[in-house]
Amino acid sequence: MSKYIINQNAQPTGEHEVHKEAICDHLPLPENRILVGYFDTCRQAIAEAKAKWPSNTIDGCAYCCPECHTR
Ligand SMILES: [Zn+2]
């Protein structure tokens, strides 16, 4: 399983990006990372993030979660 984090700050376009922390080189600053949890796939991480923060728009990072990047 991999550790997934979400950027507490939204992108200029409004979405909060989920990252796979171990492999991403486009991570937010450490103080802006919030733990989502440990998952096998980014889809599970995105689902958990949406459940935790239902009012936020959430997307996968284009670099570390390309299969979950939709915007
Ligand atoms: Zn990333």
N, CA, C, O and the ligand as a Tripos MOL2 file, in Angstrom:
@<TRIPOS>MOLECULE
protein
  285   283    72     0     0
PROTEIN
NO_CHARGES

@<TRIPOS>ATOM
      1 N           0.8500   -1.1900    0.0000 N.3       1 MET1
      2 CA          0.0000    0.0000    0.0000 C.3       1 MET1
      3 C           0.8850    1.2390    0.0000 C.2       1 MET1
      4 O           2.0450    1.2040    0.4120 O.2       1 MET1
      5 N           0.3160    2.3090   -0.4630 N.am      2 SER2
      6 CA          1.0560    3.5630   -0.5480 C.3       2 SER2
      7 C           0.3560    4.6410    0.2710 C.2       2 SER2
      8 O          -0.8590    4.6250    0.4680 O.2       2 SER2
      9 N           1.1730    5.5720    0.7370 N.am      3 LYS3
     10 CA          0.6400    6.6990    1.5050 C.3       3 LYS3
     11 C           0.1710    7.7920    0.5460 C.2       3 LYS3
     12 O           0.9180    8.2350   -0.3270 O.2       3 LYS3
     13 N          -1.0560    8.2090    0.7220 N.am      4 TYR4
     14 CA         -1.6300    9.2810   -0.1020 C.3       4 TYR4
     15 C          -1.9090   10.4930    0.7690 C.2       4 TYR4
     16 O          -2.3930   10.3830    1.8950 O.2       4 TYR4
     17 N          -1.5850   11.6550    0.2090 N.am      5 ILE5
     18 CA         -1.8410   12.9070    0.9240 C.3       5 ILE5
     19 C          -2.6360   13.8350   -0.0080 C.2       5 ILE5
     20 O          -2.6590   13.6520   -1.2250 O.2       5 ILE5
     21 N          -3.2710   14.8140    0.5900 N.am      6 ILE6
     22 CA         -3.9940   15.8090   -0.2080 C.3       6 ILE6
     23 C          -3.4510   17.1920    0.1310 C.2       6 ILE6
     24 O          -3.0690   17.4690    1.2680 O.2       6 ILE6
     25 N          -3.4270   18.0390   -0.8710 N.am      7 ASN7
     26 CA         -2.9920   19.4260   -0.6730 C.3       7 ASN7
     27 C          -4.1190   20.1960   -0.0040 C.2       7 ASN7
     28 O          -5.2300   20.2650   -0.5300 O.2       7 ASN7
     29 N          -3.8310   20.7770    1.1590 N.am      8 GLN8
     30 CA         -4.8930   21.5310    1.8420 C.3       8 GLN8
     31 C          -5.2500   22.8070    1.0830 C.2       8 GLN8
     32 O          -6.3160   23.3860    1.2940 O.2       8 GLN8
     33 N          -4.3560   23.2380    0.2040 N.am      9 ASN9
     34 CA         -4.6430   24.4130   -0.6230 C.3       9 ASN9
     35 C          -5.1670   23.9610   -1.9780 C.2       9 ASN9
     36 O          -4.6400   23.0190   -2.5700 O.2       9 ASN9
     37 N          -6.1920   24.6240   -2.4630 N.am     10 ALA10
     38 CA         -6.7470   24.2970   -3.7710 C.3      10 ALA10
     39 C          -5.8410   24.8230   -4.8790 C.2      10 ALA10
     40 O          -5.1120   25.7980   -4.6940 O.2      10 ALA10
     41 N          -5.8980   24.1590   -6.0370 N.am     11 GLN11
     42 CA         -5.2430   24.6590   -7.2300 C.3      11 GLN11
     43 C          -5.9520   25.9490   -7.6610 C.2      11 GLN11
     44 O          -7.0640   26.2280   -7.2120 O.2      11 GLN11
     45 N          -5.3040   26.7390   -8.5380 N.am     12 PRO12
     46 CA         -5.9800   27.9550   -9.0360 C.3      12 PRO12
     47 C          -7.3320   27.6430   -9.6740 C.2      12 PRO12
     48 O          -8.2240   28.4910   -9.6970 O.2      12 PRO12
     49 N          -7.4770   26.4400  -10.1830 N.am     13 THR13
     50 CA         -8.7150   26.0260  -10.8270 C.3      13 THR13
     51 C          -9.7240   25.4180   -9.8490 C.2      13 THR13
     52 O         -10.8030   24.9880  -10.2570 O.2      13 THR13
     53 N          -9.3720   25.3830   -8.5480 N.am     14 GLY14
     54 CA        -10.3610   25.0510   -7.5470 C.3      14 GLY14
     55 C         -10.3090   23.6720   -6.9360 C.2      14 GLY14
     56 O         -10.9510   23.4210   -5.9160 O.2      14 GLY14
     57 N          -9.5420   22.7560   -7.5530 N.am     15 GLU15
     58 CA         -9.5410   21.4010   -7.0180 C.3      15 GLU15
     59 C          -8.3640   21.1720   -6.0620 C.2      15 GLU15
     60 O          -7.3160   21.8090   -6.1690 O.2      15 GLU15
     61 N          -8.5720   20.2560   -5.1400 N.am     16 HIS16
     62 CA         -7.5170   19.8140   -4.2260 C.3      16 HIS16
     63 C          -6.9320   18.5270   -4.7970 C.2      16 HIS16
     64 O          -7.6680   17.5850   -5.0880 O.2      16 HIS16
     65 N          -5.6250   18.4840   -4.9580 N.am     17 GLU17
     66 CA         -5.0020   17.3310   -5.5970 C.3      17 GLU17
     67 C          -4.5100   16.3060   -4.5780 C.2      17 GLU17
     68 O          -3.9370   16.6470   -3.5440 O.2      17 GLU17
     69 N          -4.7560   15.0380   -4.9090 N.am     18 VAL18
     70 CA         -4.2670   13.9130   -4.1130 C.3      18 VAL18
     71 C          -2.9540   13.4250   -4.7220 C.2      18 VAL18
     72 O          -2.8370   13.2950   -5.9400 O.2      18 VAL18
     73 N          -1.9640   13.1550   -3.8610 N.am     19 HIS19
     74 CA         -0.6450   12.7020   -4.3120 C.3      19 HIS19
     75 C          -0.2440   11.4040   -3.6240 C.2      19 HIS19
     76 O          -0.6010   11.1420   -2.4760 O.2      19 HIS19
     77 N           0.5110   10.6010   -4.3710 N.am     20 LYS20
     78 CA          1.1830    9.4350   -3.7880 C.3      20 LYS20
     79 C           2.5480    9.9280   -3.3000 C.2      20 LYS20
     80 O           3.4490   10.1930   -4.0950 O.2      20 LYS20
     81 N           2.6770   10.0430   -1.9800 N.am     21 GLU21
     82 CA          3.7930   10.8190   -1.4240 C.3      21 GLU21
     83 C           5.1670   10.2360   -1.7820 C.2      21 GLU21
     84 O           6.1140   10.9890   -2.0110 O.2      21 GLU21
     85 N           5.2820    8.9170   -1.8320 N.am     22 ALA22
     86 CA          6.6040    8.3050   -1.9870 C.3      22 ALA22
     87 C           7.2180    8.5550   -3.3590 C.2      22 ALA22
     88 O           8.4410    8.5470   -3.4980 O.2      22 ALA22
     89 N           6.3870    8.7770   -4.3740 N.am     23 ILE23
     90 CA          6.9340    8.8350   -5.7360 C.3      23 ILE23
     91 C           6.7940   10.1930   -6.3930 C.2      23 ILE23
     92 O           7.3660   10.4110   -7.4610 O.2      23 ILE23
     93 N           6.0550   11.1120   -5.7960 N.am     24 CYS24
     94 CA          5.7420   12.3500   -6.5100 C.3      24 CYS24
     95 C           6.8390   13.3980   -6.3260 C.2      24 CYS24
     96 O           7.3540   13.5880   -5.2240 O.2      24 CYS24
     97 N           7.1860   14.0680   -7.4130 N.am     25 ASP25
     98 CA          8.1230   15.1840   -7.3040 C.3      25 ASP25
     99 C           7.4110   16.5290   -7.4900 C.2      25 ASP25
    100 O           8.0520   17.5530   -7.7220 O.2      25 ASP25
    101 N           6.1010   16.5120   -7.3870 N.am     26 HIS26
    102 CA          5.3120   17.7500   -7.4300 C.3      26 HIS26
    103 C           4.4370   17.8640   -6.1850 C.2      26 HIS26
    104 O           3.2890   18.3020   -6.2600 O.2      26 HIS26
    105 N           4.9880   17.4660   -5.0400 N.am     27 LEU27
    106 CA          4.2240   17.4830   -3.7920 C.3      27 LEU27
    107 C           4.0410   18.9150   -3.2850 C.2      27 LEU27
    108 O           4.8770   19.7820   -3.5380 O.2      27 LEU27
    109 N           2.9480   19.1520   -2.5750 N.am     28 PRO28
    110 CA          2.8310   20.4330   -1.8670 C.3      28 PRO28
    111 C           3.8570   20.5100   -0.7340 C.2      28 PRO28
    112 O           4.4490   19.5020   -0.3500 O.2      28 PRO28
    113 N           4.0520   21.6950   -0.2160 N.am     29 LEU29
    114 CA          4.9330   21.8600    0.9320 C.3      29 LEU29
    115 C           4.4480   20.9870    2.0860 C.2      29 LEU29
    116 O           3.2470   20.7600    2.2330 O.2      29 LEU29
    117 N           5.3900   20.4910    2.9120 N.am     30 PRO30
    118 CA          4.9960   19.5790    4.0060 C.3      30 PRO30
    119 C           3.8700   20.1290    4.8800 C.2      30 PRO30
    120 O           2.9890   19.3790    5.2990 O.2      30 PRO30
    121 N           3.8930   21.4250    5.1560 N.am     31 GLU31
    122 CA          2.8510   21.9870    6.0250 C.3      31 GLU31
    123 C           1.4800   22.0510    5.3510 C.2      31 GLU31
    124 O           0.4710   22.2950    6.0120 O.2      31 GLU31
    125 N           1.4460   21.8350    4.0530 N.am     32 ASN32
    126 CA          0.1640   21.8560    3.3390 C.3      32 ASN32
    127 C          -0.3630   20.4680    3.0060 C.2      32 ASN32
    128 O          -1.3920   20.3280    2.3440 O.2      32 ASN32
    129 N           0.3620   19.4230    3.4770 N.am     33 ARG33
    130 CA         -0.0770   18.0510    3.1960 C.3      33 ARG33
    131 C          -0.9780   17.5540    4.3240 C.2      33 ARG33
    132 O          -0.6600   17.7140    5.5020 O.2      33 ARG33
    133 N          -2.1040   16.9500    3.9480 N.am     34 ILE34
    134 CA         -2.9880   16.3040    4.9120 C.3      34 ILE34
    135 C          -3.0610   14.8260    4.5360 C.2      34 ILE34
    136 O          -3.2670   14.4810    3.3730 O.2      34 ILE34
    137 N          -2.8900   13.9610    5.5320 N.am     35 LEU35
    138 CA         -2.9340   12.5250    5.2620 C.3      35 LEU35
    139 C          -4.3360   12.0990    4.8360 C.2      35 LEU35
    140 O          -5.3210   12.3930    5.5130 O.2      35 LEU35
    141 N          -4.4090   11.4020    3.7030 N.am     36 VAL36
    142 CA         -5.6740   10.7700    3.3050 C.3      36 VAL36
    143 C          -5.7110    9.3550    3.8690 C.2      36 VAL36
    144 O          -6.7120    8.9380    4.4530 O.2      36 VAL36
    145 N          -4.6120    8.6170    3.6920 N.am     37 GLY37
    146 CA         -4.5200    7.2680    4.2350 C.3      37 GLY37
    147 C          -3.6250    6.4150    3.3680 C.2      37 GLY37
    148 O          -2.9360    6.9150    2.4790 O.2      37 GLY37
    149 N          -3.6410    5.1120    3.6350 N.am     38 TYR38
    150 CA         -2.7980    4.1590    2.9090 C.3      38 TYR38
    151 C          -3.7010    3.2720    2.0620 C.2      38 TYR38
    152 O          -4.6090    2.6200    2.5780 O.2      38 TYR38
    153 N          -3.4410    3.2530    0.7570 N.am     39 PHE39
    154 CA         -4.3110    2.5490   -0.1790 C.3      39 PHE39
    155 C          -3.4880    1.8520   -1.2480 C.2      39 PHE39
    156 O          -2.3240    2.1800   -1.4790 O.2      39 PHE39
    157 N          -4.1310    0.8680   -1.9050 N.am     40 ASP40
    158 CA         -3.4880    0.1660   -3.0090 C.3      40 ASP40
    159 C          -3.5620    0.9600   -4.3060 C.2      40 ASP40
    160 O          -2.6660    0.8720   -5.1460 O.2      40 ASP40
    161 N          -4.6320    1.7370   -4.4680 N.am     41 THR41
    162 CA         -4.8040    2.4680   -5.7200 C.3      41 THR41
    163 C          -5.2180    3.9060   -5.4340 C.2      41 THR41
    164 O          -5.7640    4.2240   -4.3770 O.2      41 THR41
    165 N          -4.9380    4.7660   -6.4180 N.am     42 CYS42
    166 CA         -5.3210    6.1650   -6.2610 C.3      42 CYS42
    167 C          -6.8410    6.3080   -6.2530 C.2      42 CYS42
    168 O          -7.3780    7.2380   -5.6520 O.2      42 CYS42
    169 N          -7.5310    5.3860   -6.9210 N.am     43 ARG43
    170 CA         -9.0040    5.4980   -6.9250 C.3      43 ARG43
    171 C          -9.5690    5.3470   -5.5120 C.2      43 ARG43
    172 O         -10.5110    6.0400   -5.1290 O.2      43 ARG43
    173 N          -8.9790    4.4360   -4.7530 N.am     44 GLN44
    174 CA         -9.4130    4.2790   -3.3520 C.3      44 GLN44
    175 C          -9.0830    5.5330   -2.5600 C.2      44 GLN44
    176 O          -9.8770    5.9720   -1.7280 O.2      44 GLN44
    177 N          -7.9160    6.1110   -2.8150 N.am     45 ALA45
    178 CA         -7.5210    7.3220   -2.0930 C.3      45 ALA45
    179 C          -8.4510    8.4930   -2.4290 C.2      45 ALA45
    180 O          -8.8360    9.2640   -1.5490 O.2      45 ALA45
    181 N          -8.8020    8.6110   -3.6960 N.am     46 ILE46
    182 CA         -9.7080    9.6910   -4.1130 C.3      46 ILE46
    183 C         -11.0840    9.4910   -3.4670 C.2      46 ILE46
    184 O         -11.7040   10.4460   -2.9980 O.2      46 ILE46
    185 N         -11.5490    8.2480   -3.4490 N.am     47 ALA47
    186 CA        -12.8580    7.9650   -2.8500 C.3      47 ALA47
    187 C         -12.8670    8.3270   -1.3720 C.2      47 ALA47
    188 O         -13.8390    8.8890   -0.8680 O.2      47 ALA47
    189 N         -11.7710    8.0010   -0.6780 N.am     48 GLU48
    190 CA        -11.6730    8.3290    0.7420 C.3      48 GLU48
    191 C         -11.6200    9.8470    0.9410 C.2      48 GLU48
    192 O         -12.2700   10.3810    1.8400 O.2      48 GLU48
    193 N         -10.8540   10.5280    0.1130 N.am     49 ALA49
    194 CA        -10.7480   11.9850    0.2300 C.3      49 ALA49
    195 C         -12.1100   12.6420   -0.0010 C.2      49 ALA49
    196 O         -12.4700   13.5920    0.6940 O.2      49 ALA49
    197 N         -12.8620   12.1350   -0.9780 N.am     50 LYS50
    198 CA        -14.1880   12.6960   -1.2570 C.3      50 LYS50
    199 C         -15.1410   12.4420   -0.0960 C.2      50 LYS50
    200 O         -16.0120   13.2610    0.1980 O.2      50 LYS50
    201 N         -14.9630   11.2840    0.5650 N.am     51 ALA51
    202 CA        -15.8030   10.9800    1.7240 C.3      51 ALA51
    203 C         -15.4550   11.8820    2.9040 C.2      51 ALA51
    204 O         -16.3390   12.3010    3.6510 O.2      51 ALA51
    205 N         -14.1470   12.1860    3.0740 N.am     52 LYS52
    206 CA        -13.7130   13.0200    4.1910 C.3      52 LYS52
    207 C         -14.0440   14.4840    3.9740 C.2      52 LYS52
    208 O         -14.4000   15.1990    4.9120 O.2      52 LYS52
    209 N         -13.9210   14.9290    2.7170 N.am     53 TRP53
    210 CA        -14.1060   16.3560    2.4180 C.3      53 TRP53
    211 C         -15.1170   16.4990    1.2790 C.2      53 TRP53
    212 O         -14.7530   16.8780    0.1660 O.2      53 TRP53
    213 N         -16.3780   16.1960    1.5590 N.am     54 PRO54
    214 CA        -17.3800   16.1280    0.4870 C.3      54 PRO54
    215 C         -17.6430   17.4760   -0.1920 C.2      54 PRO54
    216 O         -18.1500   17.5130   -1.3140 O.2      54 PRO54
    217 N         -17.3060   18.5720    0.4730 N.am     55 SER55
    218 CA        -17.5920   19.8620   -0.1460 C.3      55 SER55
    219 C         -16.4590   20.3260   -1.0550 C.2      55 SER55
    220 O         -16.5990   21.3360   -1.7450 O.2      55 SER55
    221 N         -15.3310   19.5980   -1.0670 N.am     56 ASN56
    222 CA        -14.2050   19.9930   -1.9120 C.3      56 ASN56
    223 C         -14.2380   19.2700   -3.2480 C.2      56 ASN56
    224 O         -14.7190   18.1420   -3.3500 O.2      56 ASN56
    225 N         -13.7210   19.9360   -4.2680 N.am     57 THR57
    226 CA        -13.4550   19.2760   -5.5400 C.3      57 THR57
    227 C         -12.0880   18.6170   -5.4360 C.2      57 THR57
    228 O         -11.1030   19.2710   -5.0940 O.2      57 THR57
    229 N         -12.0260   17.3200   -5.7300 N.am     58 ILE58
    230 CA        -10.8110   16.5420   -5.5050 C.3      58 ILE58
    231 C         -10.4180   15.8250   -6.7870 C.2      58 ILE58
    232 O         -11.2560   15.2600   -7.4880 O.2      58 ILE58
    233 N          -9.1110   15.8640   -7.0770 N.am     59 ASP59
    234 CA         -8.6070   15.2390   -8.2980 C.3      59 ASP59
    235 C          -7.2530   14.6050   -8.0030 C.2      59 ASP59
    236 O          -6.6010   14.9440   -7.0160 O.2      59 ASP59
    237 N          -6.8410   13.6940   -8.8570 N.am     60 GLY60
    238 CA         -5.5180   13.0910   -8.7130 C.3      60 GLY60
    239 C          -4.4570   13.9480   -9.3820 C.2      60 GLY60
    240 O          -4.7170   14.6210  -10.3790 O.2      60 GLY60
    241 N          -3.2650   13.9120   -8.8190 N.am     61 CYS61
    242 CA         -2.1310   14.6350   -9.3950 C.3      61 CYS61
    243 C          -1.7800   14.0450  -10.7650 C.2      61 CYS61
    244 O          -1.7890   12.8270  -10.9450 O.2      61 CYS61
    245 N          -1.4730   14.9160  -11.7220 N.am     62 ALA62
    246 CA         -1.1590   14.4480  -13.0790 C.3      62 ALA62
    247 C           0.1440   13.6440  -13.1250 C.2      62 ALA62
    248 O           0.3320   12.8220  -14.0220 O.2      62 ALA62
    249 N           1.0410   13.8750  -12.1660 N.am     63 TYR63
    250 CA          2.3660   13.2560  -12.2170 C.3      63 TYR63
    251 C           2.4110   11.9040  -11.5210 C.2      63 TYR63
    252 O           2.9610   10.9430  -12.0590 O.2      63 TYR63
    253 N           1.8240   11.8270  -10.3060 N.am     64 CYS64
    254 CA          1.9320   10.5750   -9.5490 C.3      64 CYS64
    255 C           0.6590    9.7380   -9.6220 C.2      64 CYS64
    256 O           0.6950    8.5470   -9.3120 O.2      64 CYS64
    257 N          -0.4640   10.3300  -10.0230 N.am     65 CYS65
    258 CA         -1.7390    9.6060  -10.1130 C.3      65 CYS65
    259 C          -2.3930    9.8670  -11.4740 C.2      65 CYS65
    260 O          -3.5530   10.2740  -11.5360 O.2      65 CYS65
    261 N          -1.6530    9.6350  -12.5610 N.am     66 PRO66
    262 CA         -2.2010   10.0180  -13.8800 C.3      66 PRO66
    263 C          -3.5100    9.3070  -14.1990 C.2      66 PRO66
    264 O          -4.3660    9.8590  -14.8900 O.2      66 PRO66
    265 N          -3.6690    8.0720  -13.6940 N.am     67 GLU67
    266 CA         -4.9200    7.3530  -13.9900 C.3      67 GLU67
    267 C          -6.1000    7.9200  -13.2170 C.2      67 GLU67
    268 O          -7.2490    7.5720  -13.4880 O.2      67 GLU67
    269 N          -5.8150    8.8070  -12.2390 N.am     68 CYS68
    270 CA         -6.8860    9.4660  -11.4760 C.3      68 CYS68
    271 C          -6.9510   10.9620  -11.7720 C.2      68 CYS68
    272 O          -7.6940   11.6980  -11.1230 O.2      68 CYS68
    273 N          -6.1780   11.4000  -12.7430 N.am     69 HIS69
    274 CA         -6.1620   12.8300  -13.0700 C.3      69 HIS69
    275 C          -7.2120   13.0870  -14.1510 C.2      69 HIS69
    276 O          -7.1300   12.5570  -15.2590 O.2      69 HIS69
    277 N          -8.1910   13.9070  -13.8040 N.am     70 THR70
    278 CA         -9.3080   14.0920  -14.7410 C.3      70 THR70
    279 C          -9.4950   15.5350  -15.1650 C.2      70 THR70
    280 O         -10.2960   15.8050  -16.0590 O.2      70 THR70
    281 N          -8.7760   16.4830  -14.5480 N.am     71 ARG71
    282 CA         -9.0650   17.8760  -14.8330 C.3      71 ARG71
    283 C          -7.8890   18.5660  -15.5260 C.2      71 ARG71
    284 O          -7.9680   19.7540  -15.8400 O.2      71 ARG71
    285 ZN          1.6490   14.1040   -7.2690 Zn       72 ZN72
@<TRIPOS>BOND
     1     1     2 1
     2     2     3 1
     3     3     4 2
     4     3     5 am
     5     5     6 1
     6     6     7 1
     7     7     8 2
     8     7     9 am
     9     9    10 1
    10    10    11 1
    11    11    12 2
    12    11    13 am
    13    13    14 1
    14    14    15 1
    15    15    16 2
    16    15    17 am
    17    17    18 1
    18    18    19 1
    19    19    20 2
    20    19    21 am
    21    21    22 1
    22    22    23 1
    23    23    24 2
    24    23    25 am
    25    25    26 1
    26    26    27 1
    27    27    28 2
    28    27    29 am
    29    29    30 1
    30    30    31 1
    31    31    32 2
    32    31    33 am
    33    33    34 1
    34    34    35 1
    35    35    36 2
    36    35    37 am
    37    37    38 1
    38    38    39 1
    39    39    40 2
    40    39    41 am
    41    41    42 1
    42    42    43 1
    43    43    44 2
    44    43    45 am
    45    45    46 1
    46    46    47 1
    47    47    48 2
    48    47    49 am
    49    49    50 1
    50    50    51 1
    51    51    52 2
    52    51    53 am
    53    53    54 1
    54    54    55 1
    55    55    56 2
    56    55    57 am
    57    57    58 1
    58    58    59 1
    59    59    60 2
    60    59    61 am
    61    61    62 1
    62    62    63 1
    63    63    64 2
    64    63    65 am
    65    65    66 1
    66    66    67 1
    67    67    68 2
    68    67    69 am
    69    69    70 1
    70    70    71 1
    71    71    72 2
    72    71    73 am
    73    73    74 1
    74    74    75 1
    75    75    76 2
    76    75    77 am
    77    77    78 1
    78    78    79 1
    79    79    80 2
    80    79    81 am
    81    81    82 1
    82    82    83 1
    83    83    84 2
    84    83    85 am
    85    85    86 1
    86    86    87 1
    87    87    88 2
    88    87    89 am
    89    89    90 1
    90    90    91 1
    91    91    92 2
    92    91    93 am
    93    93    94 1
    94    94    95 1
    95    95    96 2
    96    95    97 am
    97    97    98 1
    98    98    99 1
    99    99   100 2
   100    99   101 am
   101   101   102 1
   102   102   103 1
   103   103   104 2
   104   103   105 am
   105   105   106 1
   106   106   107 1
   107   107   108 2
   108   107   109 am
   109   109   110 1
   110   110   111 1
   111   111   112 2
   112   111   113 am
   113   113   114 1
   114   114   115 1
   115   115   116 2
   116   115   117 am
   117   117   118 1
   118   118   119 1
   119   119   120 2
   120   119   121 am
   121   121   122 1
   122   122   123 1
   123   123   124 2
   124   123   125 am
   125   125   126 1
   126   126   127 1
   127   127   128 2
   128   127   129 am
   129   129   130 1
   130   130   131 1
   131   131   132 2
   132   131   133 am
   133   133   134 1
   134   134   135 1
   135   135   136 2
   136   135   137 am
   137   137   138 1
   138   138   139 1
   139   139   140 2
   140   139   141 am
   141   141   142 1
   142   142   143 1
   143   143   144 2
   144   143   145 am
   145   145   146 1
   146   146   147 1
   147   147   148 2
   148   147   149 am
   149   149   150 1
   150   150   151 1
   151   151   152 2
   152   151   153 am
   153   153   154 1
   154   154   155 1
   155   155   156 2
   156   155   157 am
   157   157   158 1
   158   158   159 1
   159   159   160 2
   160   159   161 am
   161   161   162 1
   162   162   163 1
   163   163   164 2
   164   163   165 am
   165   165   166 1
   166   166   167 1
   167   167   168 2
   168   167   169 am
   169   169   170 1
   170   170   171 1
   171   171   172 2
   172   171   173 am
   173   173   174 1
   174   174   175 1
   175   175   176 2
   176   175   177 am
   177   177   178 1
   178   178   179 1
   179   179   180 2
   180   179   181 am
   181   181   182 1
   182   182   183 1
   183   183   184 2
   184   183   185 am
   185   185   186 1
   186   186   187 1
   187   187   188 2
   188   187   189 am
   189   189   190 1
   190   190   191 1
   191   191   192 2
   192   191   193 am
   193   193   194 1
   194   194   195 1
   195   195   196 2
   196   195   197 am
   197   197   198 1
   198   198   199 1
   199   199   200 2
   200   199   201 am
   201   201   202 1
   202   202   203 1
   203   203   204 2
   204   203   205 am
   205   205   206 1
   206   206   207 1
   207   207   208 2
   208   207   209 am
   209   209   210 1
   210   210   211 1
   211   211   212 2
   212   211   213 am
   213   213   214 1
   214   214   215 1
   215   215   216 2
   216   215   217 am
   217   217   218 1
   218   218   219 1
   219   219   220 2
   220   219   221 am
   221   221   222 1
   222   222   223 1
   223   223   224 2
   224   223   225 am
   225   225   226 1
   226   226   227 1
   227   227   228 2
   228   227   229 am
   229   229   230 1
   230   230   231 1
   231   231   232 2
   232   231   233 am
   233   233   234 1
   234   234   235 1
   235   235   236 2
   236   235   237 am
   237   237   238 1
   238   238   239 1
   239   239   240 2
   240   239   241 am
   241   241   242 1
   242   242   243 1
   243   243   244 2
   244   243   245 am
   245   245   246 1
   246   246   247 1
   247   247   248 2
   248   247   249 am
   249   249   250 1
   250   250   251 1
   251   251   252 2
   252   251   253 am
   253   253   254 1
   254   254   255 1
   255   255   256 2
   256   255   257 am
   257   257   258 1
   258   258   259 1
   259   259   260 2
   260   259   261 am
   261   261   262 1
   262   262   263 1
   263   263   264 2
   264   263   265 am
   265   265   266 1
   266   266   267 1
   267   267   268 2
   268   267   269 am
   269   269   270 1
   270   270   271 1
   271   271   272 2
   272   271   273 am
   273   273   274 1
   274   274   275 1
   275   275   276 2
   276   275   277 am
   277   277   278 1
   278   278   279 1
   279   279   280 2
   280   279   281 am
   281   281   282 1
   282   282   283 1
   283   283   284 2
@<TRIPOS>SUBSTRUCTURE
     1 MET1         2 RESIDUE 1 A MET
     2 SER2         6 RESIDUE 1 A SER
     3 LYS3        10 RESIDUE 1 A LYS
     4 TYR4        14 RESIDUE 1 A TYR
     5 ILE5        18 RESIDUE 1 A ILE
     6 ILE6        22 RESIDUE 1 A ILE
     7 ASN7        26 RESIDUE 1 A ASN
     8 GLN8        30 RESIDUE 1 A GLN
     9 ASN9        34 RESIDUE 1 A ASN
    10 ALA10       38 RESIDUE 1 A ALA
    11 GLN11       42 RESIDUE 1 A GLN
    12 PRO12       46 RESIDUE 1 A PRO
    13 THR13       50 RESIDUE 1 A THR
    14 GLY14       54 RESIDUE 1 A GLY
    15 GLU15       58 RESIDUE 1 A GLU
    16 HIS16       62 RESIDUE 1 A HIS
    17 GLU17       66 RESIDUE 1 A GLU
    18 VAL18       70 RESIDUE 1 A VAL
    19 HIS19       74 RESIDUE 1 A HIS
    20 LYS20       78 RESIDUE 1 A LYS
    21 GLU21       82 RESIDUE 1 A GLU
    22 ALA22       86 RESIDUE 1 A ALA
    23 ILE23       90 RESIDUE 1 A ILE
    24 CYS24       94 RESIDUE 1 A CYS
    25 ASP25       98 RESIDUE 1 A ASP
    26 HIS26      102 RESIDUE 1 A HIS
    27 LEU27      106 RESIDUE 1 A LEU
    28 PRO28      110 RESIDUE 1 A PRO
    29 LEU29      114 RESIDUE 1 A LEU
    30 PRO30      118 RESIDUE 1 A PRO
    31 GLU31      122 RESIDUE 1 A GLU
    32 ASN32      126 RESIDUE 1 A ASN
    33 ARG33      130 RESIDUE 1 A ARG
    34 ILE34      134 RESIDUE 1 A ILE
    35 LEU35      138 RESIDUE 1 A LEU
    36 VAL36      142 RESIDUE 1 A VAL
    37 GLY37      146 RESIDUE 1 A GLY
    38 TYR38      150 RESIDUE 1 A TYR
    39 PHE39      154 RESIDUE 1 A PHE
    40 ASP40      158 RESIDUE 1 A ASP
    41 THR41      162 RESIDUE 1 A THR
    42 CYS42      166 RESIDUE 1 A CYS
    43 ARG43      170 RESIDUE 1 A ARG
    44 GLN44      174 RESIDUE 1 A GLN
    45 ALA45      178 RESIDUE 1 A ALA
    46 ILE46      182 RESIDUE 1 A ILE
    47 ALA47      186 RESIDUE 1 A ALA
    48 GLU48      190 RESIDUE 1 A GLU
    49 ALA49      194 RESIDUE 1 A ALA
    50 LYS50      198 RESIDUE 1 A LYS
    51 ALA51      202 RESIDUE 1 A ALA
    52 LYS52      206 RESIDUE 1 A LYS
    53 TRP53      210 RESIDUE 1 A TRP
    54 PRO54      214 RESIDUE 1 A PRO
    55 SER55      218 RESIDUE 1 A SER
    56 ASN56      222 RESIDUE 1 A ASN
    57 THR57      226 RESIDUE 1 A THR
    58 ILE58      230 RESIDUE 1 A ILE
    59 ASP59      234 RESIDUE 1 A ASP
    60 GLY60      238 RESIDUE 1 A GLY
    61 CYS61      242 RESIDUE 1 A CYS
    62 ALA62      246 RESIDUE 1 A ALA
    63 TYR63      250 RESIDUE 1 A TYR
    64 CYS64      254 RESIDUE 1 A CYS
    65 CYS65      258 RESIDUE 1 A CYS
    66 PRO66      262 RESIDUE 1 A PRO
    67 GLU67      266 RESIDUE 1 A GLU
    68 CYS68      270 RESIDUE 1 A CYS
    69 HIS69      274 RESIDUE 1 A HIS
    70 THR70      278 RESIDUE 1 A THR
    71 ARG71      282 RESIDUE 1 A ARG
    72 ZN72       285 GROUP 0 **** ****
